[in-house]
Amino acid sequence: MTPLTLPAPAKLNLFLHVVGRRPDGYHSLQTLFQFLDFGDSLNFTPIAEAKVSIQCSQTDLAGPTNLVNRAVALVQNEFPEHWRGLRIDIDKRLPTGGGLGGGSSDAATTLLALRHFWQLPVSVAELARLGLQLGADVPVFVHGQAAFAEGVGEQLIPCQPPSPWYLVIHPGVSVSTQSIFQHPDLPRDSALIQPQHWTWENTRNDCEQLVRHLHPEVANALDWLVEYAPSRLTGTGACIFGRFNSQTAATDTLAQLPAPWTGFVARGLNESPVCSLLRQASTVNLTKQY
């Protein structure tokens, strides 16, 4: 097979409700995932050597704990007779600890690419269940459809929310997901809602007030952005996002972004671009075979 470059798109939690705490210590959630047309990029190149070589543009993320390394090891363990030599180059654009799902997206893109390159005898649904071992956000990236999610985020109902333009801001701090979910002040009693009843107005991010309190820069960024657009924290942060009706409005606001915050403008997507690219690649390979 020929080399293939695939995106690892960012995600937003359009809302995040914490509806309870499970006996295993994890939290029961309701959330709505939507992808962005912005993210990391991974290049996959078949090689003759019987090894998988992984390089990352951020060298501090290239170790064995990187979710791409863990995804490869997971597949090699599950399908020891199928793996072949491969080089993976990761171009990181998404911040770590930002609530955009960068690591989970990288892992999911890797799982889907390995299924393609190594012809794994596994369905997408089975691959998503396997990916859950890597993180609660991995399954939605594997399925590649915007979804209303429950459980720890792995019970997915595909949906089609509006696809506005977003301005995403990173306020320059890192937020520990574990510390937020372990904090005694986190609300854990939101009422359940039905997927069809979701609206921006009747939802929120239950982590937002706590993150505001613990990280004043996040509070400052939210207070600034809400002057321009409806705004919210994604995941446990630190990134926030605002909804805009046009790319121009979002870009004009980005141009006024105070230093040292950073940001980008992206369109909301209800299908991950990885899905269409792998469909095209599979069609090309089938055409070559016949």
Secondary structure, 3 states (H helix, E strand, C coil): CCCEEEEEEEEEEEEEEEEEECCCCCEEEEEEEEEEEEEEEEEEEECCCCCEEEEECCHHHCCCCCHHHHHHHHHHHHCCCCCCCEEEEEECCCCCCCCCCHHHHHHHHHHHHHHHHCCCCCCHHHHHHHHCCCCCCHHHHHHCECEEEECCCCEEEECCCCCCEEEEEECCCCCCHHHHHHCCCCCCCCCCCCHHHCCCCCCCECCHHHHHHHCHHHHHHHHHHCCCCCEEECCCCCCEEEEECCHHHHHHHHCCCCCCCEEEEEEEECECHHHHHHHHHHHHHHHHHC
